[in-house]
């Protein structure tokens, strides 16, 4: 759905120069409903992205991304570096300059109709959240779900948003003809911490209610305890409460991932940490001194704390590796994909 009263053939005067030069660019849109956010509408040349087999992350995976950038504004979001290919920043630009592929449903239908060999599965949520607030206005996912279901293409969706409940009837219908995996990301029961580090997301209570709604609709739901933030939400008591909450909401399985800080994202997160919890800055500097992952001793310690908790709550024990756990539930790639592995248009 487009905002009424705005022509699709005009470019807003505030359009970023780099975007205006892009092939397929249509217009930039601002609205009081999304204060401080600009939506840059583009006509995509393709809908389905195929990650090369030699990519380090998600090799051979098929993905679909209706949006680039995300108003969830999670300070740890692994997808932030993808904005740099448009000359945009990884910090506030990622939260406020949102790319919308307004014709993606039509393009997807055309691609599926002419393909002699359909993708074995399509993954959503590998880059940015398809149910971020903009989806409430553009309504791209209903057509996408129907197109995939019409060709019986299996798909998985990972989101932080209760907006997925709008499409539950469609998802139930799709599950009757193909494989549908649904996942919710929930890792923070502390609302003050959530509002600080991922201030554009829905409350944890709303997400837990979404897990329950999915379960009540007869669909399975994996909950991603992601990310686990060292010394912020990782004590045994915190993990016990979190796993208990998602199990009580009806989650059929859980996966966990420690915080992953790729290049660029690390700067954004540490800037937030410096303001919100300066006492932990030195701790994080040591934990992430060797790269994007926390040091092995931390990861091993987290595993030893969380696995008994998961088992106590009657949920299946995760497999040995993160990658295998994601694949088991249709969510391949335990670590975030390389930004260069996914195409923008």
Order of alpha helices (4+ residues) and beta strands (2+ residues): alpha-beta-beta-beta-beta-beta-alpha-beta-alpha-beta-alpha-alpha-beta-alpha-beta-alpha-alpha-beta-alpha-beta-alpha-alpha-alpha-alpha
